[in-house]
Amino acid sequence: YLVIKSHIYHWNVVGPMFHAIHNMTEEQYTNLFQAADDIAERIRALGHKAPIADAAGPNQAVVSMDASAKSAHDMVADLIDDHEAAIRKMREAADMAEEMSDFVTHDLLVGRMTYHEQVVWMWRSLITE
């Protein structure tokens, strides 16, 4: 979800912050795509099937394709919200992994949280006046 949204905003951002947002979203969707692979491989290493988004599922995330209706500032604010939501979910999963003494998964999640927290900091720094 976040990788797709980052890519959509990368393509559609306009205005004075174009260059910064265009470059930051490219770095982020590239990082997120690799992270999805790393996480799926960890899930497989634990003996489970990697998850597949079910379009008919009740929790299916929907990415608005109408990015042109958002200002650059609104795109960044939206990405901040999504990164913060990802951090919250990863924190819960990291706590569960630690409770199960799965320190490899815990470490993977802590690394991802570190990345997302840095992204939030950078995005906030970009739009702070």
C-alpha positions in Angstrom: 0.0 0.0 0.0 2.6 2.5 1.1 5.0 1.6 -1.7 2.2 2.1 -4.3 1.1 5.4 -2.8 4.7 6.7 -2.7 5.0 5.8 -6.3 1.8 7.5 -7.3 2.8 10.7 -5.5 6.2 10.5 -7.1 4.6 10.6 -10.5 2.0 13.3 -9.7 3.6 15.9 -7.4 3.8 19.4 -8.7 4.9 22.8 -7.3 7.9 24.3 -5.6 8.6 21.1 -3.6 8.5 18.9 -6.7 12.2 18.0 -6.8 12.5 17.2 -3.1 9.3 15.1 -3.0 10.0 13.4 -6.3 13.4 12.3 -5.2 12.4 11.3 -1.6 9.4 9.3 -2.8 11.6 7.4 -5.3 14.1 6.5 -2.6 11.2 5.5 -0.3 9.3 3.3 -2.8 12.6 1.6 -3.7 13.4 0.9 -0.1 9.8 -0.2 0.7 9.8 -2.7 -2.2 13.0 -4.3 -0.9 11.6 -4.3 2.6 8.5 -6.2 1.4 10.8 -8.8 -0.1 12.9 -9.1 3.1 9.8 -9.5 5.2 8.2 -12.0 2.9 11.5 -14.0 3.0 11.4 -13.9 6.8 7.8 -15.2 6.9 8.9 -18.0 4.5 11.9 -18.8 6.8 9.5 -19.2 9.7 7.5 -21.8 7.6 4.6 -19.8 6.6 3.3 -18.6 3.2 4.0 -15.0 2.3 0.7 -13.0 2.6 -1.2 -12.0 -0.6 -3.6 -9.1 -0.5 -7.1 -10.3 -1.1 -9.0 -7.6 -3.0 -12.3 -9.0 -1.6 -11.0 -8.8 2.0 -12.6 -6.4 4.5 -9.3 -4.7 5.4 -8.1 -4.2 1.9 -6.3 -0.9 1.6 -7.4 1.4 -1.2 -5.0 3.8 -2.8 -6.7 6.8 -4.3 -5.5 7.2 -7.9 -6.6 10.9 -7.9 -3.3 12.2 -6.6 -3.6 15.2 -8.9 -6.3 16.5 -6.5 -3.8 16.7 -3.6 -1.3 19.5 -3.0 2.3 18.6 -2.4 1.9 19.5 1.2 -1.2 17.2 1.5 0.7 14.4 -0.2 3.5 14.7 2.4 1.0 14.9 5.3 -0.7 11.8 3.9 2.6 9.9 3.7 3.5 10.9 7.3 0.2 9.5 8.5 0.8 6.2 6.7 4.4 5.9 7.9 3.2 6.5 11.5 0.5 3.8 11.1 3.2 1.4 9.8 5.4 2.2 12.8 2.5 1.4 15.2 1.8 -1.9 13.5 5.5 -2.9 13.4 5.8 -2.0 17.1 3.0 -4.4 17.9 4.5 -7.1 15.8 8.0 -6.5 17.3 6.5 -6.9 20.8 4.9 -10.2 19.8 8.1 -11.4 18.2 10.0 -10.6 21.4 7.5 -12.4 23.6 8.0 -15.4 21.4 11.8 -15.1 21.6 12.0 -14.6 17.8 14.8 -12.1 18.0 15.5 -12.2 14.3 12.0 -11.0 13.4 12.2 -8.5 16.3 15.5 -7.1 14.9 14.1 -6.9 11.4 11.1 -5.0 12.6 13.2 -2.6 14.8 15.3 -1.8 11.7 12.2 -1.1 9.7 10.8 1.1 12.5 14.0 3.0 12.6 13.8 3.7 8.8 10.1 4.8 9.0 10.8 7.1 12.0 13.6 8.7 10.0 11.3 9.1 7.0 8.6 10.8 9.2 11.3 13.2 10.5 12.5 14.1 7.0 8.9 14.6 5.7 8.0 16.8 8.7 11.2 18.8 8.2 10.3 19.4 4.6 6.8 20.8 5.3 7.6 22.7 8.5 7.5 26.5 7.9 
